[in-house]
Amino acid sequence: MLKANQPSSAHPGFPQKGEVWYVQIPNQPDDPRKPRPAIIVSRDMRNQVAQDVMVVPVFGEPSGYNDSYVTIANNEGGLTKESTAKCDQITTISKELLGRGPLAGRINPDLMRQIHHAIRRALGETRVP
């Protein structure tokens, strides 16, 4: 298992919504890119007290069109190349599965809103912008 980094004095000491962390995704034994980056999508109040966090995994390769995928620009959230947030793969993981992070500051609010909409579409909501 991976151990979370010790937070810096400026960081509150728990993963924050919109941050990118390297994580170990359970039940993905064939994933060649372990650990992989993921965006924390659970709210901060929950993240502070819960033993787990909700994440959306991020993939570096283009994945084609899918209305539950969101393109993340190079350097956003500390990512080193353009990536895809696969919002249909949202999952909850133990904080013990967090690795290095956060990679940088939080991703921008407009992008986070796109991720929320993509999660809702992945859950079957039809009235999503």
Phi and psi in degrees as a GROMACS rama.xvg file:
@    title "Ramachandran Plot"
@    xaxis  label "Phi"
@    yaxis  label "Psi"
@TYPE xy
-89.0578  149.579  LEU-2
-108.346  137.755  LYS-3
-66.5501  146.295  ALA-4
-65.313  152.782  ASN-5
-69.5608  130.772  GLN-6
-69.2379  149.978  PRO-7
-74.4716  168.911  SER-8
-65.1327  -22.7554  SER-9
-84.3484  -18.1162  ALA-10
-90.2493  143.181  HIS-11
-70.5825  -8.23583  PRO-12
95.402  6.90384  GLY-13
-143.722  153.959  PHE-14
-63.7411  137.263  PRO-15
-110.312  147.433  GLN-16
-54.831  131.512  LYS-17
93.2259  -6.5822  GLY-18
-83.6577  152.842  GLU-19
-105.004  127.06  VAL-20
-127.326  152.593  TRP-21
-81.5361  133.354  TYR-22
-135.515  158.131  VAL-23
-99.4578  117.981  GLN-24
-91.0416  119.22  ILE-25
-68.1668  157.691  PRO-26
64.0875  24.4598  ASN-27
-126.386  58.7919  GLN-28
-65.6947  -22.4085  PRO-29
-94.1967  4.46118  ASP-30
-68.5585  113.952  ASP-31
-74.7918  -9.22909  PRO-32
-114.492  51.8718  ARG-33
-92.7137  139.812  LYS-34
-70.1723  161.481  PRO-35
-123.219  157.208  ARG-36
-69.7819  149.407  PRO-37
-149.253  150.474  ALA-38
-97.4944  129.684  ILE-39
-72.5899  124.119  ILE-40
-116.485  -10.0434  VAL-41
-76.3882  155.181  SER-42
-74.4509  153.477  ARG-43
-58.9555  -40.9971  ASP-44
-59.8692  -40.9122  MET-45
-67.409  -45.3922  ARG-46
-60.169  -31.7043  ASN-47
-69.807  -34.0718  GLN-48
-108.581  -24.8337  VAL-49
-78.5448  160.126  ALA-50
-90.1344  1.16814  GLN-51
-139.496  169.611  ASP-52
-137.465  154.373  VAL-53
-95.9256  133.007  MET-54
-135.22  155.651  VAL-55
-116.06  121.653  VAL-56
-69.687  150.358  PRO-57
-118.169  134.275  VAL-58
-119.927  142.157  PHE-59
-83.9756  -22.4872  GLY-60
-88.5381  147.113  GLU-61
-61.4929  143.234  PRO-62
-120.199  8.16035  SER-63
77.3616  -177.407  GLY-64
-81.1612  136.348  TYR-65
-159.911  127.611  ASN-66
-71.7324  -0.926973  ASP-67
-108.825  13.7903  SER-68
-106.187  144.079  TYR-69
-127.781  128.893  VAL-70
-78.9214  130.786  THR-71
-110.163  123.168  ILE-72
-68.4312  153.582  ALA-73
-51.9515  138.019  ASN-74
76.6584  -8.32675  ASN-75
-70.4922  126.536  GLU-76
65.2049  12.7659  GLY-77
93.9277  2.39648  GLY-78
-70.3469  142.531  LEU-79
-92.7419  -5.205  THR-80
-153.654  163.696  LYS-81
-57.3096  136.557  GLU-82
-139.36  173.065  SER-83
-123.804  124.173  THR-84
-87.5005  116.459  ALA-85
-93.2163  89.8256  LYS-86
-70.8158  -14.5193  CYS-87
-78.4382  -2.98074  ASP-88
-110.942  24.3806  GLN-89
-54.5953  139.753  ILE-90
-150.691  162.217  THR-91
-109.012  129.142  THR-92
-128.401  153.004  ILE-93
-64.0101  146.098  SER-94
-62.06  -20.7373  LYS-95
-65.4165  -18.9302  GLU-96
-90.9792  2.10835  LEU-97
-77.1839  137.846  LEU-98
-108.308  -129.291  GLY-99
-70.3508  135.846  ARG-100
164.026  168.712  GLY-101
-70.7976  152.153  PRO-102
-71.5199  -31.4726  LEU-103
-162.156  -157.18  ALA-104
-71.777  -176.329  GLY-105
-69.4502  151.664  ARG-106
-70.3011  161.365  ILE-107
-68.8551  152.275  ASN-108
-60.365  -35.157  PRO-109
-64.1396  -41.1559  ASP-110
-67.0108  -40.0003  LEU-111
-62.1562  -38.7041  MET-112
-63.3403  -41.2218  ARG-113
-60.6781  -39.8239  GLN-114
-64.3741  -43.409  ILE-115
-59.842  -44.1884  HIS-116
-63.3562  -40.9031  HIS-117
-65.5625  -37.2111  ALA-118
-62.7987  -44.1556  ILE-119
-62.7535  -41.1217  ARG-120
-63.1049  -39.2947  ARG-121
-63.7121  -27.8825  ALA-122
-85.3588  -0.573199  LEU-123
98.5451  3.6812  GLY-124
-68.1997  136.616  GLU-125
-103.81  -13.5096  THR-126
-104.576  59.2968  ARG-127
-118.391  133.652  VAL-128
